Amino acid sequence: MYRYDEFDHDFVKARVADFSDQVERRLAGEITEDQFRPLRLMNGVYLQLHAYMLRIAVPYGTLSSKQMRMLGHIARKYDKGYGHFTTRQNIQFNWPALSDIPAILADLASVEMHAIQTSGNCIRNVTADHFAGAAADEAADPRPYAEILRQWSSVHPEFSYLPRKFKIAVTGAERDRAAIQTHDIGLHLKKNDKGELGFAVYIGGGQGRTPMVAKKIRDFLPEEHLLSYTTAILRVYNLHGRRDNKYKARIKILVHETGVDEIVRQVEHEWQALKDGELRLPEADVAAIQSYFAPPALTARPGGDEAVKLARLDSRSFGDWVDQNVFTHRNPDYAAVTISLKGIGEVPGDATDSQMEAVADIAEKYGFDEIRVSHEQNLILPHVARADLKAVYDALVAIELATSNSNLISDIIACPGLDYCALANARSIPVAQEISRRFASLERQRDIGELKLKISGCINACGHHHVGHIGILGVEKKGAELYQVTLGGSADEHTSVGEIIGRGFGPEEITDAIETIVETYLGIRLDRSEKFLDAYRRVGPAPFKEALYASEAKAA
């Protein structure tokens, strides 16, 4: 795991001191809220419906136990006893007092964390596959490259005031678990025929008001050119991206309006002047960063499969959890564990102070002191001996984090919605809670199979509804909340944007509508092996529309 160098420590410490002074001036009335706004956004502080919100960076979703304990401490001391893990692999605290935020930032700095570039029109937190370094199907760990991008982009003088926020994601596996095609730049780390590392490069993906799937503009970019090519893309965007209309300011609009061929021509032209210069990555520098991400010493732990088999005989619930929440590791004696933050009826992505501290203890004892945050708002223990899985499960049961629903319908992604967000038009949290209660039966969920349901409280799509197998968008119509349904979205290596099915549903109707969609799928699937998304792509929207709106069609 990366550790700050001397520059990092000095830089973060100076930013905390600067912001502390700015907060004092705001509280004293020496500067107005309008004057304070750009200063606070540079430090991850938003003004939400009821209070300030602090968004803390978790680069490529990787945390140590010490850092997780600090997050628990902050939740208890400065907030209301919980934090919210986000789809950017970050964490948000929704209730800090402005006067306390400098102290929070100082506490974060003590464990090598900060809130810089978690807001504003800059390069945001670089995200990565949450199983990076553990997955058996990856060409290489993508996190060293995410760290190189983090160091390069931090307070980059040329790219600190872009036309709009800018998001980069990196994956190292053929199975895309980082949703790279929904990002401004998506990078697929791979090997060519000679065994050399490089990247397939995608640009122009995004959700929000105008969802678009990123376009591949290079099938293989040699590793050494990562920064020079990224710089070329950003220079073209910074020069030509629209600044007159924030709804058309993202790079996806530039790619769409200019045309991908012309954008590629401009990027390649810019890159020619950069590729052999100082941005070329020296092998020694890459190796130095990679050394920080060397896998832990995974000593042989034979007998794990037998231990799991015996534990299954004693506990059916443990067996369900292994089947649903345990992922294959590159080392057969180990596994990666998903800790679901989607308990039935709970708020998706939330964890209490005591839960965070307990997860830190579990990671320290059984997981080589490493925790990941997934873009699906769960926590991951990437390296757990299979022989220790029952002990980990029992520890999670004790803190009510052993829900066996990874990738099932109750494993819902949801933004905070109108309960917190000043931009939202409708509530997301109560809808997610009601749907999870409706589908509480694990037996029923497993019969339904893999189904990714995602909810956003406004068109900004922080809940990723566009790429949900079932997506729900909350809108406002004539002063009332209404929920629009999309079907067929996906955020994997076959990314697609869901189709709007028809009229929206009221808060009292939306759970029944989801029930109807699920029952329609169960009626049309070829057999239990055909997943929801595959069935939808086979038959299209017609049977779902008919089931949802049959009574209206007859009345007409």
N, C-alpha and C positions, 0 to 999 in steps of 0.2 A: 504494500500500500504506500502511496506517495507520502513523503514527509516534507514539510516546508523547509526551504533553505533560508539563508540569512536575509535575502532580499524579500522573500515572502513575509517573514516575521516583521521586518521593518515597515514594509508597505501596508500590511493590514493594521498594524499598531498606529501608523500615521493617519490612516483613514478613520479609525475609531476616534482619535483625538479631534480630527477635523469635524466629524459629525457631532461629537459631544458639544463642541462650541456652537454649531449651527442649531442644535436643539435648545441650548440655553438661550440663544438669541430669539428663537421662535416663542419659547415660553415666556420670555420677558416682553414680548410684543415688539421687538426691534425689527423683525421682518414679518411680512404678512404670509398667509397660507399660500397665496399664489407665488410669492418669492421662495417660499420654503419647498414647494412641490418638487421642482427639479433636483433639489439637494437631497430630499428624502428618497426619491425614486432611485437615485444613484446608489443608495444604501439599502435597497430592498424594502422600503417602508411605503405602504399604500394606505390611503384613507378609505375605509370600507363603510358600509351602512351605519354601523354602530360604534366603530372604534378604528384605531390604526391597526394594520396588519403587517407583520414582519415575515418576509419570505427569506429563508436561509438556504444557501447553496449546498447541495450535496453532489459534488462533481462526479459524473458518471455513476451516481447512485451508490458510492462506496463509503462505508462508515466503519470505524473501529468501535469496540465496546466503550472505550473512554468517551468518544464523541457522542455515542447514543446515550450514555449516562448524563452527559451535559445537557442534551435535549430534554431528558426527563426532569433534570434540575430546573431548567428554564420554564418548563410547563408548570411545575409546582410553585416556583417562587414568583414568577412574573405574569403568568397567564391563569387560566381557569382549570389547570390540571390535565390538559391534553394538547396534542398537536395534530395537524392534518398533513399527511403525506400526499404529494401531488403527482400528476401525470408527467411532470418535468423531473421526477426523481428528487424533488426538493421537499422541504417541510415548511409549513406555514403556522404561525401563531396568530390567532385572530383577536386576542384581547389585551395586548400589552399596553401599558400607559406610555405615552410618548416620553415622559421624563425618565422611564426605566430603560428605554431602548439603548442608550449608550452603554449602560452597565451590561445589558444582554450581549451586545457586540463585543465588549471586553471579555466576558466569560467565554464567548465563542472563540475569540482569538487565542485564548489560553489552551484550546484543544485543536488549533489549526483549522478553524472554520470561520466563515464570514457570510455576508449577505450582498456582496458586491456583484453587480451585473445580473441580479435576479429580477430586474425591471429596467425600463427605459429602452430606447431605440439603439440597442447595442447587441453584441453577440452574447446570447444567454448561456445558461448552464449546458454544457455538452453532455448529451445522454448516450447510454450504451446498453447493450444486452445485459440484463441483470444476472445471467448465468456465465458471464464472461470469465474466462480463466478456469472454469469448471466443466463446461459443456463438452461432451465428447464429439460434437459435430462441428466445432469451429476450426478454422485454418490457423488462427492465432488469436491471442488475447487482444481485443480492440482498445482496452483501457489506456495502455501507454500512449496511443495516438490521440485519444481523447485528452489526456493530460498535456501532451505537446500542444494541442489546440488551445487548451485552457491557458497555459502559460503565454502563448503567443498572443491570444486575444484579450488578456486582462488589461483593461484600460488602454487598449490600442489607440493611439492618437488619431489614426486615420479612420477608425471604424467605431468610435464612441458615440457618434451622432448620425446614425444611418437613417434612411427614410422611414424605417420601421424596425421593430424587433427582429432578430435573426436567430434561427435555431438550427443546430447541427446535431446529427445523431450518427453513431458508428456501430456497426455490427461485424462480427468475425465469422458468422456461420451462414450456411445456405438457408437455413430456417431463420427468417428475420424476426427476432424478438425485440427489436428496438424501433420498429415502425419507421424505417429510414425514408420511405417514400412519401411520408407525410410531413417532411421537413424541408426547410429552405435549402439545405445541403444534406444529402444522405450519403454515407460512405460505407461501402461493403468491402471489408478487408478480405482479400482472397490471395490465392497463389496462381501464378501462370503456369504454362506448360514446363517451364524451366525450374519451377519450385520457388520462384522469387515472389516476395510479398509486394502487394500493391492494392489499389482500390478501384472498384467500380464507382463512378461518381454520378450522383443524381442531383438535379436542382429543380426548384420551383414547386415543391410539394407544400401542402398546407391545408388547413381546415377553415374555420371561421365562416365569414359571410359568403366566400366564394371558394368552396373546396376544390382542390386539384391534386392529382397524383403526380409526383415528381417525374421528370424525364431523365432517362439515362443519357449522359453526354460523353462519357468515356467508359469503355469496358475495362480498361486496365491503366491506371496511373501508377507508375513506380513509386514506391514508398518515399524515396528521397525528395519527391516533388510535392508532397502533401501541402506544405505551407505556401509554396509559390503558386500552386494551382488554386488553392483556396483564396489566396490574396487576389488573384486575377478575377475570380468570380465576384468577390466582394467589391473590387474596384469598378467593375462594369455596373453592378447594382447600385453602388454609391453614387456613380455619375449619372445614371439614367433612371433610377427608381423614382417614382412620383412622390413629390413632397407637397403637392397641392391638394391631395385628397387621401386621408389616412386609410380609407376603405380600399384604395387601389395602390397602396404604397409597398406591399410585400413583393418579393422577387417573383412570386408565382404570376402576378399580374404582368410584370415586365416580360417574363418568358412568354406568356400567352399573347400579349399585344405585339411584341416584337417578332415573335416566331423563334422556335428553338434553334433553327439552323443559323439565323443571324446572331443570336446570343452566343452560340458556340463559336462562331467566327470571331466575335469580339473578345471572348474569353481567351481563345487560343492566341489571338494577336497580342493581347496584354501579357499572356504567359510567356511568350517568346522572349520578352525583355527581362523576365524575372527568373526563368527556370535554372539558369546557370550562375545566379548571383548568390547573395548572402543568405537567402531563404532556403537554399538547398540543404537538406538535412544530412549532416555528417553521420556516418555509421556509429561513431563513438558516442555521439549525443543520444541517438536512438537507443543504443545499448545501455547507456547510463539510466535513462528513464525506464527501460524495460526491467532493469534490475530491481527497481522498486516494486515491481509487480510479479516478481518471481513467486511461483506457487508455494504454499506452505509445505513443510516437510511431512508429506503424507506417508507415515510409516505403515507398514503392512498390518492390516487388521482382519485376518481371516476369521471365518465363522459368522460374518455378518448376516448372510442370507439365512443361515440356520437359526440365528437369533430372531430375525424378523418372522420366520415361519412359526417358531414356537410362540412368539408374542401374539401372532394372529389368532392362534388357538385359544388364547386366554381373553382376547379383546377384539370383538368384531369392529368396534369403532376405530381401534388402532389400524386394523387392516384397511378400512375405508380411507383413513388419512394417508396411509402409505400409497394406496392406489391413486389417490387424487392429488396429493400435495408433495410427493417425492419425485424428483427428476433425476434421470440417469447422469452419472458423473463419469468423467474420462477415466477415473480410477475405479475399478470394479468393487473395491472395498469401501467406497464412499458414495455419498449421494448429495444432491442439493435439495434443500427443503424450502418450500414456500410457506411462510407464516401468513395466513389469511387475516387481513384487517377488514373482513366483510362478514362479521358475525351476523346471524339472522336477526333482522330488526335493528342492527347497529348502523352507525354513520360510516359509509365507505371511506376508508383511508385514515380514520381517526385512531389514535392510540393514546392511552393515558400515561401519566408520568410513571406510575408504578409498572405498567406494562413495558414501557421503554427500558426502564432500569432492569427489569427481569429478563428481557430479550438480550440486553447487554451481558448479563450474567450467564445466560445459556450459551451465547456466542463465545464468551471467554472460556467456558468449561468444555464445550463440545464442538465449537466451530472455528477454532484457530483465530479467534478475536476479530472476526470479519462479518459484517452485515451489509446487505445490499437493499436498496429501495428500488422497486420495479416501477415502470411507467404505468403499470396497472394498479398502483396504489397498495401494493403488498410489500412485505419484508421478506428477504431471502437469507438463508444461511447457506452459503455456497459449498462449504466443505464439511460434511458431517459423516463420520464413520457409520456404516450401516449397522454395526454392532451397537451404536449409541442411539439409534432412532427411537427406540421405545422410551429411553430416558428423556430424550428431547420432547417427545410427544407428551409424556406425563407432566413435564415442566410447563408446557404450553397449555395443557388442560387446566393447570392450577391458576393460570392468569387469563383464562377464557379466550385464548387465541389458537385453539386447535380445531377450528371449523374446517371440515373436509370439503371444500368447494372450489378449489382452484380450477379455472376455466369452465365452471358451470354457471347456470343462469343467475345464481345469487352472488356470484363474484363480480359485482357490478362496479363499473367505473362511474363516478359522479362528481361533478364540481360542487362547490359549496352552495351555489344558487342564491336565491333571493333571501335565504336566511342570513347571509353575510354580505354578499357581493353587491356593490353599488351599480354594477352594469347589468345585473340579471333582470329578467322579465318574469321569471317563475321560479318556484321552489324545485330543487332537485332531490334534496335529502329525504323528505317525507315520501316521495314517489319511490325512491330506491328502497326505503325501509318497508313500505307496503308490499312491493313486488317480492322482496326477499321473504317476507312472512308468507305470502301466498304460495311460494314454491319452497317452503321450509323443508319438506320431506327430502332427505338425501336420496332415498330410493327413487323418488320421482325425478329428481334432478339428474341422477345418473342414467335413468332411462331416456331422458331427453338428450343427454350427451353434451358435447362441447357447444357452448352457446355464449357468445360475448355480447352482453347488454350494456349499453353506455348511455349516460344521461347528461345533457347540458341544460343549464338554466337560461341560456341566451345564445344568440347566433355566433358569439365568439368561440364557442365549441371547446371550452376547456375540459369538458367531459368526453371529448372525442366521439360524439354521437354519429358523426358522418361515417366513421369507419367501424361502427358496431354492426355485428350480424343483425341485431335489432338496435336501432338508435332512437332515442327520445329527445326531442328538442322542446323546451318550454318557451312559449311565446305569450305575449299579452294581446288580447283582443277585446276591445270595448271594456277595458278595465278588469277583465277576468283572465285567469290563467288557463292556457290551452296547451295541449301536448301533441306535437306532430310526430308521426312515426315514420322512420325510414327502415328499409330492409336491404340486406345484401352487401353491407359494407364490410371491409376487412382491412387490417393494418399489417399484414404479413408480407411475404415475398410476392404475393399476388394481390397487392393493394387495390381496393375498389372503394368508390363512394356509394353509399346507400341511396336507394331510390325512395322518394317521398310516395307514400301509399295512397293518401287521400286526405280528407278533412281531419282536423285535429280532434282530440278527445279532452273532455273536462277532467279535473282532478279525480272526480268520483268514477270516471269511466276508464281511465288509462290502464289500470291493473287488469280489468276484465278484457280489455283489448289485447294486452300481452298474452293473457290466457288463451284467447281465441287464436292468436297467431301460433302459439306453441301447439295447441291441439290440432290446428290445420296441418302443421308440419308433421306431427305424429301420424296423421292420417294419410299423408302422401309419400312419406319416405319409403324407399324400396325395401329396406330392412334396418335393423338397429345399427348397422355399421355406417349408414349414410347420414352424415352430419347435417345440421341445419343449413349451413352455408352451401354445402354441395346440393342439397335438395332445392334450395331457393334458386341457385344458378341453373339447375336443370329445368325447373318448371316456370320460373319467372314469377311476377307479382300477382297474376290473375287469380289463382285460388285463394290467396290471402285477402285480396281486395273483396272478392265475393263473400268470403266468410265474415269480414269486418263490416261490410256495408250492404249485405243482402237485403235487410229489412227496408233500407232507404231506397234501394233500387226497385223493390216491389211497390213501395208507396208512390214512387214517381211514375 
